[in-house]
Amino acid sequence: MDLRFQVKKQKMTRLDGAYIVSGSKNYLCAEFLFSEEWAGKIKTAVFEQGDTVYHVVLENDRIPAEKMPVFSAGVWKVSVFGGDLMTADSVPLPVHPSGFREENAPEPPEPSVYESLTALIQKNITTTEELKNKITDSVPLAVEGETLVIG
């Protein structure tokens, strides 16, 4: 899910209406749209809540999901800086508590029906290949009509 921010000169605005839940990993990404004053600058996003601060260098004005911070619940501030310390103001980023609790997580599921079927099919393919190799190596074969004659 994309978080979208616009930066015009030094004024930052959040463009998306995404509802963010704490603890999400490899799900959120961010896109920044900049006015011409920011062109050619290396830009860094700043995510801050209390004493916790994350700095993430933008790649083509984006932050891919795997480089986004994992946010705790609360209101975060998002800002950006670049070049010779050109800065923008900050915008709030509310993060809602997650309903997931590690201590209440279920046991890993048993293999699914699909995984079980795939394993059976692979076993049958292997058995068929082994049988084919044994037959063709040691026993003559012939086809009479629709019947396979072995030996």
Salt bridges, closest charged atoms under 4 A:
ASP2 OD1 - ARG62 NH2 3.27
ASP16 OD2 - ARG14 NH2 2.66
GLU31 OE1 - ARG4 NE 2.90
GLU59 OE2 - LYS67 NZ 2.52
ASP61 OD1 - LYS43 NZ 2.90
ASP89 OD2 - LYS11 NZ 3.72
